[in-house]
Amino acid sequence: MNWLDLVAYFFGGAFLTNAIPDVVAGMMGEPFQTPFAKPPGEGLSTSTVNIVWGFVNLLVGYLLVCRVGEFGLRTTSHVAALGLGGLAIGVFLARRFGQFHGGNEPKQS
């Protein structure tokens, strides 16, 4: 097994996970942060920009997972690398975007 394949699967998982909020926000017609907003990653982009950016992420994720090596859903190391990439970017984005949407503060009861 090539360790570079695992690195590709890790980043593939990150790109696939990163696509989710952009595609969902875009399909809902909602603005959301993208690297193309002003300021980058903080301002809001249109729903159309979010759809395009989400599909770019899906394409890159597909290329990294399906076109590098021989990804196997039954190969634990492959799935673990993919999942860890998704988890890492998911936690990062939750902290990053939580500061704009109130997700970092616990609710007071």
Biopython code that builds the backbone (N, CA, C, O; Angstrom):
import numpy as np
from Bio.PDB.StructureBuilder import StructureBuilder

atoms = [
    (1, "MET", "N", (0.837, -1.176, 0.000)),
    (1, "MET", "CA", (0.000, 0.000, 0.000)),
    (1, "MET", "C", (0.886, 1.244, 0.000)),
    (1, "MET", "O", (1.878, 1.322, 0.725)),
    (2, "ASN", "N", (0.514, 2.185, -0.805)),
    (2, "ASN", "CA", (1.260, 3.423, -0.928)),
    (2, "ASN", "C", (0.703, 4.451, 0.056)),
    (2, "ASN", "O", (-0.498, 4.722, 0.058)),
    (3, "TRP", "N", (1.566, 5.019, 0.887)),
    (3, "TRP", "CA", (1.104, 5.996, 1.876)),
    (3, "TRP", "C", (0.611, 7.278, 1.207)),
    (3, "TRP", "O", (-0.201, 7.995, 1.792)),
    (4, "LEU", "N", (1.080, 7.583, 0.002)),
    (4, "LEU", "CA", (0.581, 8.760, -0.708)),
    (4, "LEU", "C", (-0.891, 8.598, -1.099)),
    (4, "LEU", "O", (-1.629, 9.580, -1.180)),
    (5, "ASP", "N", (-1.312, 7.352, -1.342)),
    (5, "ASP", "CA", (-2.730, 7.105, -1.600)),
    (5, "ASP", "C", (-3.553, 7.494, -0.372)),
    (5, "ASP", "O", (-4.614, 8.104, -0.504)),
    (6, "LEU", "N", (-3.071, 7.147, 0.813)),
    (6, "LEU", "CA", (-3.795, 7.486, 2.043)),
    (6, "LEU", "C", (-3.878, 8.997, 2.241)),
    (6, "LEU", "O", (-4.893, 9.511, 2.709)),
    (7, "VAL", "N", (-2.819, 9.697, 1.887)),
    (7, "VAL", "CA", (-2.840, 11.163, 1.971)),
    (7, "VAL", "C", (-3.893, 11.712, 1.001)),
    (7, "VAL", "O", (-4.636, 12.630, 1.348)),
    (8, "ALA", "N", (-3.958, 11.160, -0.197)),
    (8, "ALA", "CA", (-4.965, 11.592, -1.170)),
    (8, "ALA", "C", (-6.370, 11.318, -0.641)),
    (8, "ALA", "O", (-7.257, 12.156, -0.806)),
    (9, "TYR", "N", (-6.592, 10.174, -0.012)),
    (9, "TYR", "CA", (-7.908, 9.838, 0.528)),
    (9, "TYR", "C", (-8.272, 10.766, 1.686)),
    (9, "TYR", "O", (-9.433, 11.147, 1.836)),
    (10, "PHE", "N", (-7.284, 11.129, 2.505)),
    (10, "PHE", "CA", (-7.513, 12.070, 3.610)),
    (10, "PHE", "C", (-8.013, 13.409, 3.045)),
    (10, "PHE", "O", (-9.031, 13.936, 3.495)),
    (11, "PHE", "N", (-7.299, 13.945, 2.072)),
    (11, "PHE", "CA", (-7.704, 15.226, 1.499)),
    (11, "PHE", "C", (-8.980, 15.086, 0.665)),
    (11, "PHE", "O", (-9.768, 16.026, 0.570)),
    (12, "GLY", "N", (-9.179, 13.927, 0.070)),
    (12, "GLY", "CA", (-10.440, 13.677, -0.633)),
    (12, "GLY", "C", (-11.616, 13.747, 0.321)),
    (12, "GLY", "O", (-12.649, 14.331, -0.004)),
    (13, "GLY", "N", (-11.465, 13.152, 1.504)),
    (13, "GLY", "CA", (-12.514, 13.231, 2.519)),
    (13, "GLY", "C", (-12.766, 14.662, 2.955)),
    (13, "GLY", "O", (-13.909, 15.053, 3.196)),
    (14, "ALA", "N", (-11.692, 15.450, 3.059)),
    (14, "ALA", "CA", (-11.835, 16.852, 3.441)),
    (14, "ALA", "C", (-12.605, 17.623, 2.366)),
    (14, "ALA", "O", (-13.509, 18.392, 2.693)),
    (15, "PHE", "N", (-12.264, 17.431, 1.106)),
    (15, "PHE", "CA", (-12.962, 18.138, 0.027)),
    (15, "PHE", "C", (-14.418, 17.707, -0.077)),
    (15, "PHE", "O", (-15.297, 18.543, -0.284)),
    (16, "LEU", "N", (-14.684, 16.403, 0.065)),
    (16, "LEU", "CA", (-16.060, 15.931, -0.011)),
    (16, "LEU", "C", (-16.901, 16.499, 1.129)),
    (16, "LEU", "O", (-18.052, 16.883, 0.922)),
    (17, "THR", "N", (-16.331, 16.552, 2.327)),
    (17, "THR", "CA", (-17.049, 17.111, 3.470)),
    (17, "THR", "C", (-17.252, 18.609, 3.306)),
    (17, "THR", "O", (-18.314, 19.129, 3.645)),
    (18, "ASN", "N", (-16.256, 19.303, 2.794)),
    (18, "ASN", "CA", (-16.357, 20.743, 2.587)),
    (18, "ASN", "C", (-17.434, 21.095, 1.567)),
    (18, "ASN", "O", (-17.975, 22.201, 1.604)),
    (19, "ALA", "N", (-17.754, 20.183, 0.666)),
    (19, "ALA", "CA", (-18.776, 20.447, -0.342)),
    (19, "ALA", "C", (-20.177, 20.529, 0.268)),
    (19, "ALA", "O", (-21.044, 21.224, -0.261)),
    (20, "ILE", "N", (-20.397, 19.833, 1.364)),
    (20, "ILE", "CA", (-21.751, 19.704, 1.916)),
    (20, "ILE", "C", (-22.392, 21.055, 2.258)),
    (20, "ILE", "O", (-23.475, 21.343, 1.748)),
    (21, "PRO", "N", (-21.770, 21.902, 3.102)),
    (21, "PRO", "CA", (-22.465, 23.145, 3.453)),
    (21, "PRO", "C", (-22.668, 24.072, 2.259)),
    (21, "PRO", "O", (-23.672, 24.783, 2.194)),
    (22, "ASP", "N", (-21.741, 24.075, 1.324)),
    (22, "ASP", "CA", (-21.884, 24.952, 0.162)),
    (22, "ASP", "C", (-23.029, 24.505, -0.730)),
    (22, "ASP", "O", (-23.834, 25.331, -1.160)),
    (23, "VAL", "N", (-23.115, 23.217, -1.016)),
    (23, "VAL", "CA", (-24.187, 22.715, -1.873)),
    (23, "VAL", "C", (-25.540, 22.886, -1.175)),
    (23, "VAL", "O", (-26.509, 23.309, -1.805)),
    (24, "VAL", "N", (-25.611, 22.565, 0.105)),
    (24, "VAL", "CA", (-26.888, 22.691, 0.825)),
    (24, "VAL", "C", (-27.332, 24.148, 0.889)),
    (24, "VAL", "O", (-28.492, 24.450, 0.607)),
    (25, "ALA", "N", (-26.430, 25.056, 1.253)),
    (25, "ALA", "CA", (-26.790, 26.479, 1.311)),
    (25, "ALA", "C", (-27.225, 26.971, -0.067)),
    (25, "ALA", "O", (-28.214, 27.693, -0.193)),
    (26, "GLY", "N", (-26.489, 26.580, -1.087)),
    (26, "GLY", "CA", (-26.839, 27.001, -2.438)),
    (26, "GLY", "C", (-28.197, 26.487, -2.872)),
    (26, "GLY", "O", (-28.973, 27.231, -3.472)),
    (27, "MET", "N", (-28.504, 25.227, -2.580)),
    (27, "MET", "CA", (-29.793, 24.658, -2.965)),
    (27, "MET", "C", (-30.940, 25.295, -2.193)),
    (27, "MET", "O", (-32.067, 25.352, -2.685)),
    (28, "MET", "N", (-30.658, 25.772, -0.988)),
    (28, "MET", "CA", (-31.682, 26.439, -0.194)),
    (28, "MET", "C", (-31.822, 27.912, -0.576)),
    (28, "MET", "O", (-32.698, 28.607, -0.060)),
    (29, "GLY", "N", (-30.965, 28.388, -1.477)),
    (29, "GLY", "CA", (-31.006, 29.779, -1.878)),
    (29, "GLY", "C", (-30.429, 30.724, -0.839)),
    (29, "GLY", "O", (-30.721, 31.919, -0.845)),
    (30, "GLU", "N", (-29.613, 30.187, 0.046)),
    (30, "GLU", "CA", (-29.029, 30.972, 1.134)),
    (30, "GLU", "C", (-27.599, 31.386, 0.807)),
    (30, "GLU", "O", (-26.872, 30.633, 0.159)),
    (31, "PRO", "N", (-27.186, 32.572, 1.247)),
    (31, "PRO", "CA", (-25.777, 32.942, 1.114)),
    (31, "PRO", "C", (-24.948, 32.201, 2.151)),
    (31, "PRO", "O", (-25.460, 31.824, 3.205)),
    (32, "PHE", "N", (-23.680, 31.991, 1.860)),
    (32, "PHE", "CA", (-22.783, 31.303, 2.789)),
    (32, "PHE", "C", (-21.355, 31.715, 2.456)),
    (32, "PHE", "O", (-21.087, 32.218, 1.365)),
    (33, "GLN", "N", (-20.447, 31.503, 3.388)),
    (33, "GLN", "CA", (-19.050, 31.882, 3.198)),
    (33, "GLN", "C", (-18.373, 31.010, 2.142)),
    (33, "GLN", "O", (-18.568, 29.795, 2.100)),
    (34, "THR", "N", (-17.579, 31.652, 1.297)),
    (34, "THR", "CA", (-16.693, 30.958, 0.358)),
    (34, "THR", "C", (-15.389, 31.746, 0.287)),
    (34, "THR", "O", (-15.316, 32.871, 0.782)),
    (35, "PRO", "N", (-14.367, 31.168, -0.322)),
    (35, "PRO", "CA", (-13.116, 31.906, -0.503)),
    (35, "PRO", "C", (-13.251, 33.106, -1.440)),
    (35, "PRO", "O", (-12.337, 33.927, -1.519)),
    (36, "PHE", "N", (-14.378, 33.222, -2.153)),
    (36, "PHE", "CA", (-14.554, 34.284, -3.132)),
    (36, "PHE", "C", (-15.287, 35.496, -2.569)),
    (36, "PHE", "O", (-15.437, 36.504, -3.260)),
    (37, "ALA", "N", (-15.746, 35.409, -1.320)),
    (37, "ALA", "CA", (-16.460, 36.522, -0.685)),
    (37, "ALA", "C", (-15.462, 37.581, -0.232)),
    (37, "ALA", "O", (-14.252, 37.355, -0.240)),
    (38, "LYS", "N", (-15.978, 38.722, 0.156)),
    (38, "LYS", "CA", (-15.122, 39.785, 0.691)),
    (38, "LYS", "C", (-15.542, 40.070, 2.115)),
    (38, "LYS", "O", (-16.694, 40.448, 2.330)),
    (39, "PRO", "N", (-14.683, 39.912, 3.089)),
    (39, "PRO", "CA", (-13.359, 39.301, 3.027)),
    (39, "PRO", "C", (-13.457, 37.787, 2.812)),
    (39, "PRO", "O", (-14.440, 37.159, 3.204)),
    (40, "PRO", "N", (-12.427, 37.213, 2.186)),
    (40, "PRO", "CA", (-12.450, 35.778, 1.863)),
    (40, "PRO", "C", (-12.700, 34.901, 3.088)),
    (40, "PRO", "O", (-12.043, 35.047, 4.119)),
    (41, "GLY", "N", (-13.664, 33.987, 2.953)),
    (41, "GLY", "CA", (-13.971, 33.051, 4.029)),
    (41, "GLY", "C", (-14.784, 33.644, 5.161)),
    (41, "GLY", "O", (-15.166, 32.926, 6.086)),
    (42, "GLU", "N", (-15.057, 34.935, 5.109)),
    (42, "GLU", "CA", (-15.843, 35.576, 6.162)),
    (42, "GLU", "C", (-17.125, 36.189, 5.612)),
    (42, "GLU", "O", (-18.193, 36.061, 6.212)),
    (43, "GLY", "N", (-17.009, 36.857, 4.462)),
    (43, "GLY", "CA", (-18.191, 37.449, 3.844)),
    (43, "GLY", "C", (-19.058, 36.368, 3.232)),
    (43, "GLY", "O", (-18.670, 35.201, 3.163)),
    (44, "LEU", "N", (-20.229, 36.770, 2.793)),
    (44, "LEU", "CA", (-21.174, 35.814, 2.221)),
    (44, "LEU", "C", (-21.138, 35.858, 0.699)),
    (44, "LEU", "O", (-21.039, 36.926, 0.096)),
    (45, "SER", "N", (-21.219, 34.682, 0.093)),
    (45, "SER", "CA", (-21.318, 34.563, -1.358)),
    (45, "SER", "C", (-22.752, 34.190, -1.719)),
    (45, "SER", "O", (-23.499, 33.678, -0.885)),
    (46, "THR", "N", (-23.122, 34.446, -2.951)),
    (46, "THR", "CA", (-24.469, 34.122, -3.405)),
    (46, "THR", "C", (-24.686, 32.611, -3.421)),
    (46, "THR", "O", (-23.738, 31.826, -3.369)),
    (47, "SER", "N", (-25.946, 32.231, -3.495)),
    (47, "SER", "CA", (-26.269, 30.805, -3.548)),
    (47, "SER", "C", (-25.695, 30.158, -4.808)),
    (47, "SER", "O", (-25.293, 28.995, -4.777)),
    (48, "THR", "N", (-25.653, 30.894, -5.906)),
    (48, "THR", "CA", (-25.088, 30.348, -7.146)),
    (48, "THR", "C", (-23.594, 30.080, -7.001)),
    (48, "THR", "O", (-23.108, 29.031, -7.424)),
    (49, "VAL", "N", (-22.867, 31.016, -6.410)),
    (49, "VAL", "CA", (-21.433, 30.810, -6.165)),
    (49, "VAL", "C", (-21.232, 29.606, -5.259)),
    (49, "VAL", "O", (-20.297, 28.832, -5.462)),
    (50, "ASN", "N", (-22.098, 29.435, -4.257)),
    (50, "ASN", "CA", (-21.975, 28.300, -3.352)),
    (50, "ASN", "C", (-22.194, 26.971, -4.068)),
    (50, "ASN", "O", (-21.486, 26.001, -3.798)),
    (51, "ILE", "N", (-23.153, 26.916, -4.965)),
    (51, "ILE", "CA", (-23.377, 25.679, -5.728)),
    (51, "ILE", "C", (-22.138, 25.350, -6.560)),
    (51, "ILE", "O", (-21.669, 24.212, -6.555)),
    (52, "VAL", "N", (-21.615, 26.336, -7.265)),
    (52, "VAL", "CA", (-20.435, 26.103, -8.104)),
    (52, "VAL", "C", (-19.251, 25.684, -7.245)),
    (52, "VAL", "O", (-18.556, 24.726, -7.583)),
    (53, "TRP", "N", (-19.006, 26.388, -6.136)),
    (53, "TRP", "CA", (-17.888, 26.052, -5.253)),
    (53, "TRP", "C", (-18.079, 24.662, -4.647)),
    (53, "TRP", "O", (-17.111, 23.911, -4.520)),
    (54, "GLY", "N", (-19.293, 24.312, -4.276)),
    (54, "GLY", "CA", (-19.557, 22.983, -3.734)),
    (54, "GLY", "C", (-19.261, 21.890, -4.755)),
    (54, "GLY", "O", (-18.691, 20.855, -4.411)),
    (55, "PHE", "N", (-19.645, 22.117, -6.006)),
    (55, "PHE", "CA", (-19.391, 21.107, -7.032)),
    (55, "PHE", "C", (-17.915, 21.033, -7.407)),
    (55, "PHE", "O", (-17.432, 19.966, -7.785)),
    (56, "VAL", "N", (-17.197, 22.132, -7.311)),
    (56, "VAL", "CA", (-15.736, 22.076, -7.494)),
    (56, "VAL", "C", (-15.123, 21.192, -6.402)),
    (56, "VAL", "O", (-14.247, 20.374, -6.683)),
    (57, "ASN", "N", (-15.581, 21.358, -5.165)),
    (57, "ASN", "CA", (-15.102, 20.515, -4.067)),
    (57, "ASN", "C", (-15.447, 19.049, -4.304)),
    (57, "ASN", "O", (-14.622, 18.171, -4.053)),
    (58, "LEU", "N", (-16.661, 18.776, -4.785)),
    (58, "LEU", "CA", (-17.042, 17.389, -5.102)),
    (58, "LEU", "C", (-16.137, 16.801, -6.181)),
    (58, "LEU", "O", (-15.717, 15.648, -6.081)),
    (59, "LEU", "N", (-15.838, 17.585, -7.206)),
    (59, "LEU", "CA", (-14.971, 17.113, -8.284)),
    (59, "LEU", "C", (-13.569, 16.789, -7.771)),
    (59, "LEU", "O", (-13.021, 15.732, -8.083)),
    (60, "VAL", "N", (-12.992, 17.694, -6.986)),
    (60, "VAL", "CA", (-11.643, 17.455, -6.444)),
    (60, "VAL", "C", (-11.663, 16.239, -5.516)),
    (60, "VAL", "O", (-10.757, 15.407, -5.562)),
    (61, "GLY", "N", (-12.697, 16.136, -4.671)),
    (61, "GLY", "CA", (-12.816, 14.974, -3.789)),
    (61, "GLY", "C", (-12.916, 13.679, -4.570)),
    (61, "GLY", "O", (-12.271, 12.689, -4.225)),
    (62, "TYR", "N", (-13.726, 13.683, -5.624)),
    (62, "TYR", "CA", (-13.845, 12.508, -6.492)),
    (62, "TYR", "C", (-12.496, 12.127, -7.097)),
    (62, "TYR", "O", (-12.104, 10.960, -7.070)),
    (63, "LEU", "N", (-11.797, 13.107, -7.636)),
    (63, "LEU", "CA", (-10.505, 12.825, -8.263)),
    (63, "LEU", "C", (-9.518, 12.233, -7.260)),
    (63, "LEU", "O", (-8.787, 11.299, -7.587)),
    (64, "LEU", "N", (-9.494, 12.773, -6.039)),
    (64, "LEU", "CA", (-8.548, 12.285, -5.032)),
    (64, "LEU", "C", (-8.904, 10.890, -4.518)),
    (64, "LEU", "O", (-8.015, 10.107, -4.184)),
    (65, "VAL", "N", (-10.192, 10.576, -4.453)),
    (65, "VAL", "CA", (-10.603, 9.283, -3.902)),
    (65, "VAL", "C", (-10.705, 8.215, -4.983)),
    (65, "VAL", "O", (-10.256, 7.087, -4.780)),
    (66, "CYS", "N", (-11.280, 8.548, -6.111)),
    (66, "CYS", "CA", (-11.578, 7.536, -7.122)),
    (66, "CYS", "C", (-10.532, 7.402, -8.223)),
    (66, "CYS", "O", (-10.528, 6.412, -8.956)),
    (67, "ARG", "N", (-9.652, 8.382, -8.345)),
    (67, "ARG", "CA", (-8.665, 8.329, -9.419)),
    (67, "ARG", "C", (-7.235, 8.155, -8.929)),
    (67, "ARG", "O", (-6.308, 8.057, -9.733)),
    (68, "VAL", "N", (-7.053, 8.115, -7.614)),
    (68, "VAL", "CA", (-5.717, 7.883, -7.046)),
    (68, "VAL", "C", (-5.733, 6.503, -6.420)),
    (68, "VAL", "O", (-6.577, 6.217, -5.570)),
    (69, "GLY", "N", (-4.829, 5.660, -6.822)),
    (69, "GLY", "CA", (-4.751, 4.319, -6.250)),
    (69, "GLY", "C", (-5.996, 3.496, -6.538)),
    (69, "GLY", "O", (-6.687, 3.720, -7.531)),
    (70, "GLU", "N", (-6.269, 2.555, -5.672)),
    (70, "GLU", "CA", (-7.430, 1.676, -5.787)),
    (70, "GLU", "C", (-8.216, 1.760, -4.497)),
    (70, "GLU", "O", (-8.117, 0.860, -3.662)),
    (71, "PHE", "N", (-9.005, 2.829, -4.305)),
    (71, "PHE", "CA", (-9.774, 3.000, -3.076)),
    (71, "PHE", "C", (-10.726, 1.837, -2.892)),
    (71, "PHE", "O", (-11.455, 1.452, -3.807)),
    (72, "GLY", "N", (-10.704, 1.276, -1.668)),
    (72, "GLY", "CA", (-11.584, 0.161, -1.360)),
    (72, "GLY", "C", (-12.430, 0.455, -0.137)),
    (72, "GLY", "O", (-11.899, 0.759, 0.930)),
    (73, "LEU", "N", (-13.751, 0.365, -0.286)),
    (73, "LEU", "CA", (-14.639, 0.599, 0.851)),
    (73, "LEU", "C", (-14.468, -0.452, 1.948)),
    (73, "LEU", "O", (-14.855, -0.222, 3.093)),
    (74, "ARG", "N", (-13.899, -1.589, 1.605)),
    (74, "ARG", "CA", (-13.669, -2.645, 2.593)),
    (74, "ARG", "C", (-12.245, -2.628, 3.142)),
    (74, "ARG", "O", (-11.865, -3.505, 3.917)),
    (75, "THR", "N", (-11.467, -1.640, 2.743)),
    (75, "THR", "CA", (-10.100, -1.510, 3.238)),
    (75, "THR", "C", (-10.096, -0.476, 4.361)),
    (75, "THR", "O", (-10.290, 0.717, 4.126)),
    (76, "THR", "N", (-9.874, -0.949, 5.567)),
    (76, "THR", "CA", (-9.994, -0.097, 6.748)),
    (76, "THR", "C", (-9.119, 1.142, 6.674)),
    (76, "THR", "O", (-9.568, 2.234, 7.021)),
    (77, "SER", "N", (-7.886, 0.993, 6.230)),
    (77, "SER", "CA", (-6.990, 2.153, 6.181)),
    (77, "SER", "C", (-7.482, 3.204, 5.186)),
    (77, "SER", "O", (-7.306, 4.401, 5.413)),
    (78, "HIS", "N", (-8.092, 2.771, 4.097)),
    (78, "HIS", "CA", (-8.611, 3.711, 3.112)),
    (78, "HIS", "C", (-9.790, 4.495, 3.686)),
    (78, "HIS", "O", (-9.842, 5.722, 3.590)),
    (79, "VAL", "N", (-10.725, 3.774, 4.279)),
    (79, "VAL", "CA", (-11.913, 4.415, 4.851)),
    (79, "VAL", "C", (-11.532, 5.278, 6.051)),
    (79, "VAL", "O", (-12.112, 6.344, 6.254)),
    (80, "ALA", "N", (-10.566, 4.830, 6.845)),
    (80, "ALA", "CA", (-10.125, 5.627, 7.998)),
    (80, "ALA", "C", (-9.487, 6.937, 7.541)),
    (80, "ALA", "O", (-9.750, 7.984, 8.132)),
    (81, "ALA", "N", (-8.663, 6.899, 6.511)),
    (81, "ALA", "CA", (-8.043, 8.122, 5.988)),
    (81, "ALA", "C", (-9.104, 9.079, 5.466)),
    (81, "ALA", "O", (-9.056, 10.276, 5.750)),
    (82, "LEU", "N", (-10.061, 8.559, 4.703)),
    (82, "LEU", "CA", (-11.153, 9.376, 4.187)),
    (82, "LEU", "C", (-11.960, 9.991, 5.332)),
    (82, "LEU", "O", (-12.249, 11.187, 5.323)),
    (83, "GLY", "N", (-12.315, 9.173, 6.305)),
    (83, "GLY", "CA", (-13.102, 9.648, 7.444)),
    (83, "GLY", "C", (-12.368, 10.657, 8.297)),
    (83, "GLY", "O", (-12.963, 11.629, 8.761)),
    (84, "LEU", "N", (-11.080, 10.439, 8.511)),
    (84, "LEU", "CA", (-10.299, 11.399, 9.299)),
    (84, "LEU", "C", (-10.183, 12.740, 8.589)),
    (84, "LEU", "O", (-10.215, 13.787, 9.235)),
    (85, "GLY", "N", (-10.048, 12.717, 7.273)),
    (85, "GLY", "CA", (-10.022, 13.970, 6.515)),
    (85, "GLY", "C", (-11.341, 14.716, 6.643)),
    (85, "GLY", "O", (-11.359, 15.934, 6.823)),
    (86, "GLY", "N", (-12.444, 13.982, 6.551)),
    (86, "GLY", "CA", (-13.760, 14.595, 6.720)),
    (86, "GLY", "C", (-13.970, 15.127, 8.121)),
    (86, "GLY", "O", (-14.514, 16.217, 8.300)),
    (87, "LEU", "N", (-13.541, 14.363, 9.120)),
    (87, "LEU", "CA", (-13.670, 14.800, 10.511)),
    (87, "LEU", "C", (-12.821, 16.034, 10.781)),
    (87, "LEU", "O", (-13.276, 16.971, 11.437)),
    (88, "ALA", "N", (-11.600, 16.039, 10.282)),
    (88, "ALA", "CA", (-10.700, 17.171, 10.528)),
    (88, "ALA", "C", (-11.259, 18.463, 9.943)),
    (88, "ALA", "O", (-11.296, 19.486, 10.627)),
    (89, "ILE", "N", (-11.692, 18.428, 8.687)),
    (89, "ILE", "CA", (-12.226, 19.652, 8.086)),
    (89, "ILE", "C", (-13.576, 20.001, 8.699)),
    (89, "ILE", "O", (-13.915, 21.178, 8.816)),
    (90, "GLY", "N", (-14.345, 19.001, 9.087)),
    (90, "GLY", "CA", (-15.637, 19.255, 9.718)),
    (90, "GLY", "C", (-15.497, 20.001, 11.032)),
    (90, "GLY", "O", (-16.216, 20.971, 11.275)),
    (91, "VAL", "N", (-14.578, 19.559, 11.882)),
    (91, "VAL", "CA", (-14.349, 20.243, 13.158)),
    (91, "VAL", "C", (-13.798, 21.645, 12.917)),
    (91, "VAL", "O", (-14.217, 22.602, 13.568)),
    (92, "PHE", "N", (-12.861, 21.762, 11.984)),
    (92, "PHE", "CA", (-12.300, 23.076, 11.670)),
    (92, "PHE", "C", (-13.391, 24.033, 11.193)),
    (92, "PHE", "O", (-13.464, 25.170, 11.659)),
    (93, "LEU", "N", (-14.237, 23.580, 10.267)),
    (93, "LEU", "CA", (-15.282, 24.448, 9.731)),
    (93, "LEU", "C", (-16.343, 24.768, 10.775)),
    (93, "LEU", "O", (-16.887, 25.872, 10.783)),
    (94, "ALA", "N", (-16.643, 23.819, 11.653)),
    (94, "ALA", "CA", (-17.606, 24.090, 12.723)),
    (94, "ALA", "C", (-17.107, 25.216, 13.616)),
    (94, "ALA", "O", (-17.875, 26.102, 13.988)),
    (95, "ARG", "N", (-15.835, 25.187, 13.958)),
    (95, "ARG", "CA", (-15.251, 26.253, 14.780)),
    (95, "ARG", "C", (-15.180, 27.562, 13.990)),
    (95, "ARG", "O", (-15.490, 28.627, 14.524)),
    (96, "ARG", "N", (-14.776, 27.484, 12.739)),
    (96, "ARG", "CA", (-14.602, 28.689, 11.913)),
    (96, "ARG", "C", (-15.936, 29.379, 11.641)),
    (96, "ARG", "O", (-16.074, 30.578, 11.885)),
    (97, "PHE", "N", (-16.915, 28.632, 11.136)),
    (97, "PHE", "CA", (-18.191, 29.238, 10.784)),
    (97, "PHE", "C", (-19.086, 29.434, 12.000)),
    (97, "PHE", "O", (-20.019, 30.235, 11.957)),
    (98, "GLY", "N", (-18.815, 28.718, 13.073)),
    (98, "GLY", "CA", (-19.581, 28.902, 14.303)),
    (98, "GLY", "C", (-19.434, 30.297, 14.859)),
    (98, "GLY", "O", (-20.341, 30.795, 15.526)),
    (99, "GLN", "N", (-18.310, 30.938, 14.598)),
    (99, "GLN", "CA", (-18.122, 32.304, 15.091)),
    (99, "GLN", "C", (-19.033, 33.290, 14.363)),
    (99, "GLN", "O", (-19.326, 34.360, 14.897)),
    (100, "PHE", "N", (-19.479, 32.957, 13.169)),
    (100, "PHE", "CA", (-20.370, 33.836, 12.412)),
    (100, "PHE", "C", (-21.842, 33.505, 12.634)),
    (100, "PHE", "O", (-22.705, 34.369, 12.478)),
    (101, "HIS", "N", (-22.126, 32.269, 12.993)),
    (101, "HIS", "CA", (-23.511, 31.815, 13.084)),
    (101, "HIS", "C", (-23.919, 31.435, 14.506)),
    (101, "HIS", "O", (-24.987, 30.855, 14.704)),
    (102, "GLY", "N", (-23.101, 31.748, 15.479)),
    (102, "GLY", "CA", (-23.442, 31.486, 16.877)),
    (102, "GLY", "C", (-23.294, 30.049, 17.320)),
    (102, "GLY", "O", (-23.825, 29.677, 18.366)),
    (103, "GLY", "N", (-22.594, 29.234, 16.564)),
    (103, "GLY", "CA", (-22.471, 27.811, 16.899)),
    (103, "GLY", "C", (-21.381, 27.484, 17.890)),
    (103, "GLY", "O", (-21.259, 26.328, 18.295)),
    (104, "ASN", "N", (-20.570, 28.468, 18.305)),
    (104, "ASN", "CA", (-19.472, 28.182, 19.226)),
    (104, "ASN", "C", (-19.838, 28.442, 20.676)),
    (104, "ASN", "O", (-19.087, 28.072, 21.579)),
    (105, "GLU", "N", (-20.966, 29.065, 20.908)),
    (105, "GLU", "CA", (-21.378, 29.395, 22.256)),
    (105, "GLU", "C", (-22.491, 28.472, 22.716)),
    (105, "GLU", "O", (-23.464, 28.267, 21.990)),
    (106, "PRO", "N", (-22.361, 27.903, 23.931)),
    (106, "PRO", "CA", (-23.457, 27.062, 24.422)),
    (106, "PRO", "C", (-24.680, 27.927, 24.722)),
    (106, "PRO", "O", (-24.558, 29.077, 25.144)),
    (107, "LYS", "N", (-25.846, 27.355, 24.498)),
    (107, "LYS", "CA", (-27.094, 28.082, 24.772)),
    (107, "LYS", "C", (-27.333, 28.155, 26.275)),
    (107, "LYS", "O", (-27.143, 27.177, 26.999)),
    (108, "GLN", "N", (-27.744, 29.305, 26.718)),
    (108, "GLN", "CA", (-28.084, 29.492, 28.126)),
    (108, "GLN", "C", (-29.536, 29.096, 28.331)),
    (108, "GLN", "O", (-30.416, 29.519, 27.582)),
    (109, "SER", "N", (-29.788, 28.268, 29.367)),
    (109, "SER", "CA", (-31.175, 27.852, 29.605)),
    (109, "SER", "C", (-31.830, 28.646, 30.698)),
    (109, "SER", "O", (-32.996, 28.414, 31.015)),
]
sb = StructureBuilder()
sb.init_structure("model")
sb.init_model(0)
sb.init_chain("A")
sb.init_seg("    ")
for serial, (resi, resn, name, xyz) in enumerate(atoms, 1):
    if name == "N":
        sb.init_residue(resn, " ", resi, " ")
    sb.init_atom(name, np.array(xyz, "f"), 0.0, 1.0, " ", f" {name:<3s}", serial, name[0])
structure = sb.get_structure()
